[in-house]
Structures are given as structure tokens and as C-alpha cells.
């Protein structure tokens, strides 16, 4: 359901914003699209977090979140001063991508028990 909602927001955000808020809010469409991508990334991250906790390796999650925080601390000020709200949304999406990439790289399938 989350994937469907994100796809609807990405594909129909122009129409949704125009009808819900009016044409004056048209500048928010790119931010909404990036926020929908970030929302999709968050859903995937939550799956990896639950998996690592179930395996008893929550340290992997902690390391990935600290990497996200470090990336955001460097990236956000640069992008926000350049692009404003678009920079904030972009830096958030990029930081989530860093976390998702780290969790995916550190993913180890569970061993089957007989």
C-alpha cells in the first residue's frame, strides 16, 4: 500500500496540489515528489531495521543511522542555503538513501535452522 501511495504522489502530485491547494501552491510539487521518495525509502529502512533487530544485530542499525546523521549534518546546510526547501527535501532523501544503502550492504540472510 505504501508503494502505491508513493507512486500516486509522485505521478499525480501536480494534479493533487492544483486541486487540493490551488495553483498558487504549484511550487510545492517538486518537494512533494521528493518527500514521497523519502517516504518510500523510510518504509524500506523500517524493514531492514526490524530484520536486524530480529537477528540480534541492532548495532548495524545504529551505525547506519549515525552515518545518516553525519551525512545530513554536512549535506543539509549546503543544500538548504542553495535551494531552500528543495534543498532540505533533497538532503533528507539523500541521507535516507545513505542509510538504506548501508543497511542493504550490511544485510546478511538468516541461516536456516534444521
Buried (B, 14 or more C-beta within 10 A) or exposed (E): EEEEEBEEBBEEBEEBBBEEEEEEEEEBBBBBBBBBBBBBBBBBBEEBBEBBEEBEEEEBBEBBBEBBEEBBEEBBEEBBEEBEEBBBBBBBBBBBBBBBEBBEEBEEEEEEEE
